[in-house]
Amino acid sequence: MKKKYIIRMTAFIIFIVSMAVITYMPNEAESQEHPSPATVFVHGYKGTFNSFGNMLYRFEEKYNWGNKALIYRVSSEGDIRVFNLNKGKTEPVLIQVIFENNRASFEDSAKWLSFVLHHMKKQYNIDKVNIVGHSMGGLISVKYIEEYQDDSLYPATEKLITIGSPFDGIYSQTYFQINRDAAATDLKPDSAALQLLRSTKQTIPGDLKVLNIGSTGDTVAMPKSVNALRMIIAPDQLETIMIENNELGHSELHENQRVDHLIKSFLWHDH
């Protein structure tokens, strides 16, 4: 009798714990139609949730510019976990991508981004996207666009915004004394990865519109390196805005209200 009681109590405790886990775990989003492009935010080298977390909070809660609907977390093996934050709000849909290995090569990061975009199309019927990338996230996004534009597999990319992205590499030698991983190798001036971005520029869709944002105060992605995007994107597709502010550093770019408004104007000028 005592043994049966213990078994029943154990089963009851397991049930209660299971229900608690289910209650507090985010639910996977349901498939739905998205008539306007979702906007995907891609962090840079050594980036985390916080890289775009504050900006997306401002967009949703302060400005009422959109609905942060999904977070994608990508493991170092490319496995995807997607969480639904949709609170019944309306478009524009905002989606944050977070890579567990935030020091991976351009090639690996772009491949993982393709997994995310493929999942969006297949699972959630997202056929059009805008992409916003900070720092290396901008380079990864360009590489993704160059290599993964099969409309049967991935959403069509309509607009791209790069923020503080060093398209000619990072000029500081000290930077590479500290950072010695795969991403750092790709971020060196004249690296094979940067040369490949330029040599495959002909695969960029002719209707892609690009906004390139930099700052005179950015000592990581210096203005000359930011402006090197013109070696990849055709002049009639590219707008570059260099903010004249020597106090606006590399990480401060995604915390800056002027940058917020530049993004909003470029993506949703008709809103």
N, C-alpha and C positions, 0 to 999 in steps of 0.2 A: 504493500500500500504506500509505504513511504517512498519507494522507488518510483512508482507511478506519479506521485505528487511532484517529485523532483523533476521528472521528465516533462510534466505539464508546465511547471513553472519556468523551466528552461526554454521551452517552446514559446511561452508567453513573452518572456524577456526578449528573445530573438525577434519576435514579431514587432514589439514596441520599438526596439532599436532600428529595425528595418524601416518602419514607418517614419521615424525621425529623420533618417538619412534621406528617404524619398522626399520628405517635406522640405528639407533645407537645400537639396541639390537643385541647381537650375535645370529646367526642362529643355529638351531639345525643341527647337522651333518647328512649327508646323509649316508645311508647304503652302505657299500662297502666291498670288500674282503681284508683280511689282511693275506698274506701268512706267514709272520714271526711274532713272538710274539710281541704284544704291551706291553709296560712297564708301569706299574701303580705305581704311587708314593703316599704313604699314610703318612700323617703327624702324629705327636705324641700328647701327652697330652698338651692341651692348644695351639695346633698348629693352624696356619692360612695359608692363601695363601702364605705368605712370607717364610714359613718353607721350601718349595721346589721351590718357585718362582725363586729365584736367581740361583739355580742349573740348573733348566730347561732352564732358559735364557742362561746360559753359554753353556749348551749342544747344544742348537739350534743355537744361534747367534755367540758364540765365537769359539766353536769346530766344528760346523757343524756335530754333531753326530746323529741328529734325528729331528723329526717334532713334536712339541708340538701341537697335533691335537685337544684334548678335555680337557675341565675342567668339572668335576662333582661337583656340590654343593648339599649336602644332608641336608635337614632340620632336626630339632629335632624330627619330626614325621616320618622320613624316606622317605620323598618325594624328588624326584630327579629333578634337573634342570641341563641340559647338554648344553654346549656351544661349538660351532665349532670355533676353531682357525686355522683350516687347511688352509694353504696359497698355496696349490698346490705343497707342497714339498713332498719328498719321504720318505720312511721308514728309520730308525725305528720310529714307532709311540710312542709318549710319552703322557701319560694321567695323569692329576693331580686330586686327590680326596680331597675335603675339607668338613669336617663335621661342621655343624653349632653348634652342641653341642660337643665341643671338650674336655669335661670332663666326658663323659659318660662311663659306664662300658665296660669291654672287650666284654661282651655278646652283648650289644646293638650295639657297634661300629662294631663288626664282622658281625652282622646281616645287618646293613646298608651297609657295604662293599659288602655283598652278593647281595644286591639289585642292586648296581652299576655294579658288574660283570655280573649279570644276564641280565641287560639292555644292556651291551656291546655285549653279545652273541646274544641276540634276535634282537636288533635294528641294530647293525653294523657288524654282522657276524664275530665277533672276537672270534676265537676258541682256541687261545693259548695266555697266558700272562706270563710276568715276573712281580714280585712285589718287590718294594723297599720301606721299611718302616723305618722311623726314630723314635727312642725312643719307646714310647708305640705303634707307628704305626707298629713296627716290631712284637710286641706281638699280636696285633690285626690281623696282616696278618697270623701269625702262627695259631691262633684260627680259622680264616676263612678257612685256608687250611685243618685243622683237621675236620671241621664240614660241609663244603660246597663244596664237590668235585664230585657232580653228573655231568658227562660230558654232559648230555642232557639239563642241566639247566645253567651251568657255564663253562667258558673257562677253559681248563686244565692249571694248573700252572706249568711251566717248571723250572723256577729259582726264588729263593727268596734271597734278600739282606736285612739284618738287620743292622742298623747303630745306635750304641749307645743305644741298647735295653737292659733293665735290666731284664733278665730272672729269676733272683733270687730276684727281687724286689729292691727297693731303700732303702739303709741302713740308711740314715740320718733321725733321729727322728725329727729334726727341720722342715724338709720338710713337715711332716704330721701335724705339728702344724699350718702351713700356709694353707695347702691344705686338705680339708675335704669332698670332693665330692665322687661320685661313683668310678671314675677312681682312685683316691688316695687310696681308700680302696683296690682296686684290685692290686695296685702297692706295697702294703706292703709285706715284706718278709713273706713267708708261708701263704699268703692269700689263700682263697678257689679258687679264679680264677687262681692263679699260679699253685696250686696243680692240678687243672683240666687240665691245659695245659699239664702237665707232664703225668697224668694218661691216657690221650687219645692219646698219641704219636703214638700208633700203627696204627692210621688212616692216618698218613703222607704217601703219595705215595712214593714207593721205588725208583722211578726214579727222584724225586725232588732233585735239586742241590742247596746248600745253601752257601752263603758267609756271614760271621758274622764279622762286623767291629767294633772295639772299640778303645779307646784312654786312655793312662795312665793319661792324664790330665782331664778326664771326672769325675767330682765329683758327678754326678747324677746317671749315669749308670757306676758304677765302674767296673774295669776289671774282678773281681771275678764274678760279677752279669752277665756281658756280656757273659763270658765263660760258664755260666750255661746252655746255649742253647744245650750243649752236652748232657744234660739230656733228651732232646727231639728229637734231630736229630741224626741219626746213623752216626758213624765216617766216613764211606765211602761216605757219602752225604754232609759232612760239612767241610768247610774251614774257619778257624778263623784267622783274621789279627788284631793284637793289635798294634796300632801305638804308638811308644815310643816318646811321645811329651807331656811334662807336661804343655804346653801352649795351647794345643788343647782341649778346653772344649766341653761341651755337645752340645750346639747350634752351635758352630764353626764347628762341624763335617760336616754339610751340606753346609758349605761355603768353604771347603778346597779342593784345586786342586788335592792333592794326593788321596783323597776320590773319587773325580770325575773320576780319571784315574783307580782306582780300580774297580769302577762300570763298566766303559767302557770295561775294560779287561775281566771281568767276564761275562758280558752279550753278548758282541759282539767281542770276541777274534779273530774272523775270518774276521772282517771288517778292 
